[in-house]
């Protein structure tokens, strides 16, 4: 995972890189505070750079609306197969599992 994320340094700005973190081999992406179109573009770019099977947690927030959460459930971000899963322990987070 860390090798794949090194490619991000070439593509994304420093502010975008601050939204990414790796914990126990899983990628966490914080799109909290972004508009839906900006979050969608950011996530599509990340998915385009990732190879193989990857688990990615998307932090979108919960208290100030669920527009990004609904966008994740209703919009196709990639032509690759992936699942959108609900995270039971945090309603402000969604998990994407790439096949």
N, C-alpha and C positions, 0 to 999 in steps of 0.2 A: 504494500500500500504506500509506503513512504517514497518508493521510487516513482510511483505514478504521480504522487502529489508534487514532486520536484518539477514536473512539466508545468504545473500551475504557475510557478514563479515567472515563467516566460509570458504567459497569456494574461494573467490577472494583475490588477493594480495592488498596491500595498494594502489599501482599504479592503479590497475583496479578499485578499489572503488572510486578513485578520478575522474574517468570518468563517474560516476553516480550521478544524482541529481534528487530530486523530487520537482516539482513546481505545486502547486494547484492539488495535487493528481495524476499527470501524471509524468511518468518516462522519464528522458532525459538521453540518452546515447551518449557520445562523442567518436566516433571511428575515428575522424579526425586524420590523420597521421599514422594510422595502415595500414598494407597490407591487401588485400582482404581476404586471408586465416585466418589471425589473427582476423580480424573483424568478419568474419563469425563464427569462433569458440567461440569468446566472446559473440556474440549475441545468438548463439544456447544455450550456458550455461545459459544465463539470462532467455531465454524463457523456458528452462527446469525447472527453479526454480519458475517461476511465476504461480500463480493459478488464475482461474476465468477470467473475462473480464478486460483487461488492455489496456490503451493507452500508447504507448511508442514512443517518438520522438527520431530519430537517427540522430545525427549531423555528417555528413560525409564530409562536405566541398564542394566547387564548383569551385573555381578558378584554382586549380591544377589538374584537371581531375575529372572524374565522375565514376571511376571504382567501388567504393563501392556502389554508387547509382544504377548503372546497376546491380551489384551483388544482391542487395536487390530486384530488380524487376524481376530477372531471376532465382533466386535460392530459393528453398524451405528451410526455416530455421527450420521448425517444422512440425510435422504431425498434429498439431492442426490447426483449421481454423483461418485464420487471413487475414486482408486486408492490402495492401500496398498502401498508399495514398500520393499524392503529396501535399506538403505544399506550398500554393500560396505565402505567405509572405516571404518565405526563400527558394531559390533554393538549398541551401546546407544542407537541412534537409528533412527527410522522416518520415512519421508517420505510425506506425504499430498499428492496432487495433485488439486485440485478442477477438474472440467471446466467 
